[in-house]
Amino acid sequence: MVDDNNAQEVDEPPLFKYQRLGRSVPLILGSDAASSLAVHARFLVLGTASGALHILDPSGLELRRFAPHSSAVTGVSIDASGEFVGSCSQDGTVVVSNTISGEGSTQWYPRPVQSIALMDSAGDFASRRPVATGGLAGQLVHSARGWFGGAKDTVLHAGEGPVTAVACGGPLIAWANDVGVKVFDTAHNRCVSFVERPYERPPSDLFRCQLLWSSPAELVIGWADSIKLGVVRSRGGGGPDSKGPRLYMEVVALLQTDFFVCGLATARLRREGGAWATDLLALAFEILCDSLSVEGHEALTAAQCDDLSEMTAYVVAPHDIVVARSFSWDDRIAWLLSSGRFELALTLASRHTASLSRHTPLAIAEQYAASLLEAPHAAPASCAPGSSTPAPADGGTARGGEVGGAGSAGLRAEGADSDSGSGLSQSEQGGELEAPASVAARVLASQLGNDAARWLRWLRRFAAVGAVRWLVEAVPVRPPLQGAGGSASDVYESALELLMREAPAEALAYLRSWHPSLWREPVLALLAVSRREVGVALDLLLSLPAGQADVFVFLSQQGAHALALHRLLDLARLSWPRTLALLLARSDSSFPPAAVVPQLEAAPCEPPALWLHEYLHGLLECNPAAAAPFAPRQVELYAALAPQQLLPFLRSSSGYEPEAALDVAKEHGLVDAQIYLLAQQGAARAALSLALGDGRDLGAALKLVTESGEEELWPLLLDEAVASPALTQELLLRVCRPPLLAIDPLALLRRLPEGERIDGLRKHLTRLLRQVAEHEGLSRGAAAIAHADTAALLGERHAAQCRGTTLHLPLPQDPSASGEAGPD
């Protein structure tokens, strides 16, 4: 049988999170052993078995180190300012050191000192340095500086066995020996109280008594397996000679534990309503050994610090230090999320938002909703598309329209049943289980607010699992979402569009009930599509301004390209690049060129016919056969809009009339095209005259003469060239080079007009003569080689003809050998 209280404790998050103290600590304790630890708000002081003191930062990094003792440090205490640290040792020394310089004053005692406490009740520790110590000598010694600077020891108590623990709370000193715990008032120099050692408990040398002042008037005593809480009270003023009110201690609480107490620390934990309460943290020998795996747990102690931003306790073992930090609200919520208790985590986050640094209610709500949508049955069969669900009445609002403020999601209060994270909750109607998608929509509605982008994202996620109807119900419509740039309208339009695919009847019901100001005209197109009126929907979308509706996606989804054949100009007005891509991709099916070209002829573009030119140019590249009938029109478009592309088109296409194309080239003054067309028509002389006319393009003329193959054009080329000094100079540069190798240089020189001034003529003639000489030298060398080769071949032929030839003839056969008789 399981105890209900234990079960409830399992469901509660732990109070602390644990982590080993690192940085310099593992290195220190690797070669030494920890014997005591004191904690200040800014640093830690670790005493070791070798007698050294290590000052560490809260992360464990060693700041400074000094060795005031020759034996193990048995106790460490820090004053409130953090300027001085007191330590005692088994070698009988008590040292008060400066934490900055390490300088200190030392007192020697004949027996080991086991405990020390710095008294700082009046804030003047630096001047008087009051210290309370106790040890095996069985004396409680109060030491302080006198008027002349020397330390004065005062024995406050003796004779009851070793003093094993000392703690100071303001002017009060508490110490423990074999008899029990005593409290002394140093301000009035009198004893306050005596608390007897628990009956039949082990002596102090086996289980050391633990003392802790949780407040100036509250003393916590931990001894073996019992914990007592004593409160110091006042009896009121005494007589005329009284030194003040008499104090006494009352034990107000006694805790019997099932473990032995090895350390105490106070924890300041926040309660409901913002009030602070002091709880007791008892670090147990048995629990720590089982759960924390502390190395060297044979001698555990605990130190505490209440001045930090969160409660921190240090568990000290000889070779390990574990830091226990209290759970923050972020840690508690993280624990709830890891255990799947999303609803309770969301409730806590909503109540303690100001105390959170890693979590927000919105992020938790989205994580909760995502986990619900990932459930196997996020949308039950009863909620499938097409099922009957009461739609909002005309003029009303959807159920989600009244949702939007924090707390409207109906979340359970703190301390709810552990099933709150299961994803199903009891519905308000008939006690039926609520679908996970409905819970997710309800949770999101309480947190998304006016964030249109998040509404859009979650609408798509709900649609992916077939449960968009639940979130559509939660979309706030009264008051509506407020968004800039039409983002709010996008939410409503996307909601209806996604719901149209899942449950068309419900989408139409919402469309009739919601106010028309919530959406734009594309929603009417959705309504037309639902009625199978795709043409009407297309007309509605095309009537919208550019950018408000993606008509091209609509055509693709509905397969309605044929309906757009006669609305090409409207499509081009929305986006000509996308229209052009659509026309070229479907030129063989939905958009035949014969129907497209007449519409583009009348397109109101600038410059005129630009769209037609781009369409025919693209059609020529992707479908040359379909573009062939429009070649004459392409000649005109190339000449007017892309002259550099006309000549390549004329050379690659044959669907135009050369005469008409020549007229177009003349109209636009395109000489290269005229030369090519004249040559194609056989008018090479006219083409040559045009090439050497105003254009003065000798290169084009040379190419024309070379390609024509007519020898009679060369003299004409020379006559035309020598008529211009510039052409003559260029001709002299090109002679004796391809394609002018066939021209006689002397004939060219004879054609030069007498008296004509040609720049650089001497240089050209020198180069020409040198090239002619080189050419003749090469020719003579080639002729000599040819003659030598001919003579050699003739010699070989003559020798071959004069040489005898061996013939192999068969011998005649002997008739007797064949066995046949010869003739008589």
C-alpha positions, 0 to 999 in steps of 0.5 A, spaced: 500 500 500 502 506 497 502 512 502 498 518 500 503 523 503 509 519 500 506 519 493 504 527 494 512 528 496 514 524 489 510 529 485 513 535 488 519 538 485 526 538 489 528 544 494 535 544 492 539 542 486 546 540 487 553 541 483 560 539 485 564 545 487 570 545 481 575 550 479 581 550 484 577 545 489 579 538 486 586 540 485 587 542 492 583 536 495 587 532 491 593 532 495 590 535 501 583 534 505 578 539 507 577 540 515 572 546 515 569 551 511 566 558 512 562 562 507 561 569 506 557 573 501 563 574 497 568 568 498 569 562 501 574 560 506 577 553 506 581 550 512 585 543 510 588 538 514 595 541 513 593 547 516 592 552 510 587 557 509 584 557 502 580 563 500 576 561 494 570 565 490 563 562 489 565 558 483 571 555 487 577 559 484 583 560 489 584 567 490 589 567 495 592 562 500 596 562 507 598 557 512 597 560 519 597 553 522 602 547 523 596 542 524 589 541 521 584 547 521 578 545 526 574 551 525 573 557 521 569 564 522 569 570 518 567 577 521 561 580 518 565 585 513 569 580 510 575 583 512 578 578 518 577 570 518 579 567 525 581 559 525 583 554 530 587 548 529 589 542 533 596 545 534 593 549 539 593 556 535 588 561 534 589 566 528 585 572 526 588 574 519 586 579 514 583 576 508 587 581 504 594 581 506 594 575 510 597 578 516 594 576 523 595 575 530 596 568 533 594 566 540 597 559 543 593 554 548 596 548 551 591 543 548 587 543 541 582 548 540 576 545 536 571 551 535 572 558 534 567 564 533 568 571 531 563 576 535 561 582 531 555 585 535 557 592 535 560 592 528 567 594 531 571 587 530 577 591 527 578 595 533 577 590 539 577 583 535 573 579 540 573 572 539 570 566 542 574 559 542 573 552 545 577 546 545 580 540 549 582 544 555 574 544 557 574 552 557 570 557 553 575 563 552 573 570 550 579 574 547 579 581 545 584 587 545 585 591 551 586 599 551 594 598 550 593 593 544 594 586 547 589 581 547 586 579 554 583 572 555 577 571 559 575 564 561 567 564 561 566 557 563 570 551 564 570 544 568 565 540 564 569 537 558 571 539 552 568 544 548 566 542 541 562 547 538 561 555 539 556 560 535 555 567 536 549 571 535 550 578 537 552 579 544 550 571 545 555 566 545 552 558 545 557 553 546 556 545 547 560 540 551 559 533 554 553 536 559 549 540 554 549 547 551 549 553 554 548 560 552 552 566 555 550 574 555 556 578 554 553 584 554 550 583 561 556 578 563 551 573 565 548 566 563 542 566 559 540 558 559 542 551 559 539 546 554 541 539 557 544 533 552 539 529 549 538 523 554 541 516 552 545 520 546 552 518 544 557 523 547 560 529 543 566 526 541 562 521 536 557 525 534 559 533 534 553 537 536 551 542 531 550 550 533 547 555 528 544 562 530 538 562 525 537 569 527 539 573 533 534 570 538 533 563 535 538 558 536 538 551 532 541 545 536 543 539 532 545 533 536 545 526 534 538 524 531 535 530 534 534 538 533 531 543 538 529 550 536 530 555 542 528 562 542 531 567 547 526 571 550 526 577 556 523 577 563 523 584 563 527 589 567 530 588 574 530 592 580 534 599 580 541 595 581 539 591 575 544 591 569 538 590 564 532 585 562 534 578 564 534 573 558 532 566 558 531 561 552 525 557 551 525 550 547 519 551 542 520 545 537 523 538 538 525 534 531 526 527 532 530 525 526 531 518 523 538 520 521 544 523 525 545 530 523 552 532 521 551 540 519 545 545 519 544 551 515 538 556 514 534 556 508 530 563 506 524 560 502 519 564 499 512 563 500 505 565 497 503 572 498 510 574 498 512 573 505 518 570 507 519 564 512 525 561 515 526 553 514 531 549 517 535 545 512 538 538 516 543 535 512 543 528 513 549 523 513 545 517 511 541 521 505 547 525 502 551 518 502 546 515 498 543 520 493 549 525 492 555 520 492 560 525 496 567 523 496 570 522 503 563 522 506 566 519 513 566 526 516 561 531 513 559 538 515 555 544 512 556 551 511 551 556 510 550 563 507 543 567 507 546 573 504 546 571 497 541 572 492 539 565 493 539 560 498 546 556 498 549 550 502 555 547 502 556 540 504 563 539 506 567 532 506 574 531 506 575 530 499 569 533 496 565 539 496 558 539 494 554 546 493 546 545 494 542 551 491 535 552 492 530 551 486 528 558 483 521 559 480 525 557 473 528 551 476 521 549 478 517 550 472 523 547 468 522 541 473 514 541 471 516 541 464 520 535 464 515 531 468 510 533 463 506 538 467 505 543 462 498 546 465 501 547 472 507 550 469 503 555 465 499 557 471 506 558 475 509 562 470 503 566 469 503 568 477 510 569 477 512 572 471 517 578 474 521 572 477 522 568 471 529 569 467 529 563 462 521 562 461 515 566 459 508 564 459 507 564 452 513 559 450 510 554 455 503 555 452 507 553 445 511 548 448 504 545 451 500 546 445 506 542 441 506 536 446 498 536 445 498 536 437 503 530 437 499 526 441 496 520 437 489 522 437 490 530 437 483 530 433 478 525 435 474 521 429 468 525 432 472 531 430 474 529 423 472 534 417 465 534 415 462 532 422 457 537 425 459 542 430 455 548 432 457 554 428 456 561 430 450 564 429 449 570 424 451 576 427 455 572 433 462 571 434 466 564 434 467 561 441 474 564 441 472 571 439 471 572 447 478 569 449 484 573 449 486 576 456 490 572 461 487 567 465 481 566 460 484 559 458 481 556 465 487 553 467 487 549 474 490 552 480 497 551 483 496 544 487 492 541 481 492 534 480 498 530 477 493 528 471 494 536 469 499 534 464 496 529 460 493 533 455 486 531 456 481 535 461 474 535 463 470 539 458 464 543 461 459 540 457 457 533 460 463 531 463 466 528 457 474 528 455 476 534 451 480 533 445 487 535 446 487 539 440 481 543 443 486 544 450 491 546 445 487 551 442 484 554 449 491 554 452 494 558 446 488 563 446 490 565 453 497 567 451 498 569 443 494 575 444 495 580 438 501 576 435 498 575 428 505 571 426 504 566 431 497 565 430 498 564 422 504 559 424 499 555 429 494 555 424 498 551 419 500 546 425 493 545 427 491 544 419 497 539 419 494 534 424 487 536 421 485 540 427 484 547 425 477 547 426 479 548 434 484 554 433 479 557 428 474 557 434 479 560 438 481 566 434 479 573 437 474 576 433 471 581 438 475 585 439 479 583 432 486 582 432 490 589 431 496 588 426 500 593 421 500 592 414 494 587 413 497 581 418 491 581 422 487 580 415 492 574 413 490 571 420 482 571 418 483 569 411 488 563 412 483 561 418 478 560 413 482 558 407 485 552 411 478 550 414 475 550 407 480 544 406 478 541 412 470 542 413 467 547 408 461 547 411 464 550 417 468 555 413 462 558 410 458 558 416 464 563 419 464 567 413 457 569 414 458 570 421 464 574 421 464 581 420 466 583 413 472 588 415 476 582 418 478 580 411 479 582 404 476 580 398 480 574 396 476 570 401 470 572 397 474 568 391 474 562 396 467 562 397 466 562 389 471 556 389 467 552 394 461 553 390 465 550 384 465 557 380 472 558 379 471 563 373 468 568 378 473 567 383 479 568 378 475 575 376 475 577 383 482 575 384 484 579 378 480 585 380 484 586 386 491 591 387 497 587 385 500 584 391 494 582 395 492 575 392 497 570 389 493 569 382 498 564 379 498 560 385 490 560 385 491 558 377 496 552 379 492 549 385 485 549 381 488 547 374 484 553 371 490 556 366 485 555 360 480 560 364 486 565 364 487 565 356 483 571 355 485 575 361 493 575 359 493 583 360 490 582 367 495 577 369 501 581 366 499 587 370 500 583 376 506 580 374 509 580 367 515 576 369 511 570 372 506 571 366 511 570 361 514 564 365 507 561 365 506 563 357 512 559 355 511 553 360 504 552 357 505 554 350 503 547 347 497 547 351 493 552 355 496 558 352 497 557 344 501 563 341 496 564 336 491 566 341 497 570 345 500 574 340 494 578 338 493 580 346 500 582 347 500 586 341 495 591 344 499 591 351 499 597 354 507 597 356 513 602 355 516 601 350 510 599 345 510 591 344 516 590 349 512 584 352 510 581 345 518 582 343 520 578 350 515 573 349 517 571 342 524 571 343 523 566 349 518 562 345 524 562 339 529 559 344 524 554 348 519 552 342 522 554 335 517 551 331 511 555 335 515 561 333 516 560 326 510 563 323 511 570 327 518 571 324 516 577 320 514 580 326 520 578 330 524 582 324 521 588 326 521 587 333 528 586 333 530 592 329 526 596 333 528 593 340 534 589 340 538 591 334 544 587 336 540 581 336 537 582 329 543 579 325 544 573 329 536 572 328 537 573 320 542 568 320 539 562 324 531 563 321 528 562 314 521 564 316 522 571 313 522 574 306 529 577 305 526 583 301 521 585 307 527 584 312 531 588 307 526 594 307 526 594 315 533 594 316 534 600 311 528 603 315 532 603 322 539 604 318 542 597 320 548 596 315 550 589 317 543 587 316 543 590 309 550 587 307 548 580 309 541 581 306 544 583 300 549 578 299 543 573 301 539 576 295 546 575 290 547 583 290 554 582 292 557 588 288 551 592 292 553 589 298 560 591 297 559 598 295 555 599 302 560 596 306 565 600 303 561 606 303 559 611 309 561 605 314 568 604 311 568 597 314 574 594 310 573 587 315 566 586 313 568 588 305 573 582 306 569 577 309 563 579 304 568 578 298 571 571 301 565 568 302 562 570 295 567 566 292 567 571 286 574 573 283 571 579 279 570 582 286 577 583 288 579 588 283 572 592 285 574 592 292 581 594 290 579 600 286 574 602 292 579 602 297 585 606 294 579 611 293 580 613 300 587 614 304 584 611 310 582 605 307 588 605 303 593 605 309 588 599 312 589 595 306 597 596 306 597 593 313 592 587 311 596 585 304 600 579 304 596 576 310 589 572 310 585 573 306 589 578 302 594 573 300 592 572 293 593 580 291 599 581 288 603 587 292 605 590 285 598 590 282 596 594 289 602 599 288 600 600 281 593 602 283 595 607 288 593 614 285 599 619 284 600 625 288 596 622 294 598 623 301 598 616 305 601 617 312 606 612 314 607 610 306 615 609 307 614 604 313 608 600 309 612 599 303 618 597 307 614 592 311 611 590 304 618 589 300 620 585 306 614 581 306 615 580 299 622 578 299 620 573 305 615 570 301 619 570 295 625 566 299 620 562 302 617 560 295 624 559 292 626 554 298 619 551 297 621 550 290 628 547 291 625 542 296 620 540 291 625 539 285 630 535 290 624 531 292 622 530 285 629 528 283 630 523 289 623 520 287 625 519 279 632 516 281 628 511 286 623 510 280 629 509 275 633 504 280 627 500 281 625 499 273 632 497 272 633 492 277 632 485 275 626 481 278 626 474 280 620 469 277 618 462 281 616 458 275 613 450 277 617 445 274 614 440 269 612 433 272 615 426 270 610 422 267 613 415 270 613 418 277 605 419 276 604 411 274 601 413 267 603 410 261 606 414 255 604 414 248 607 409 244 
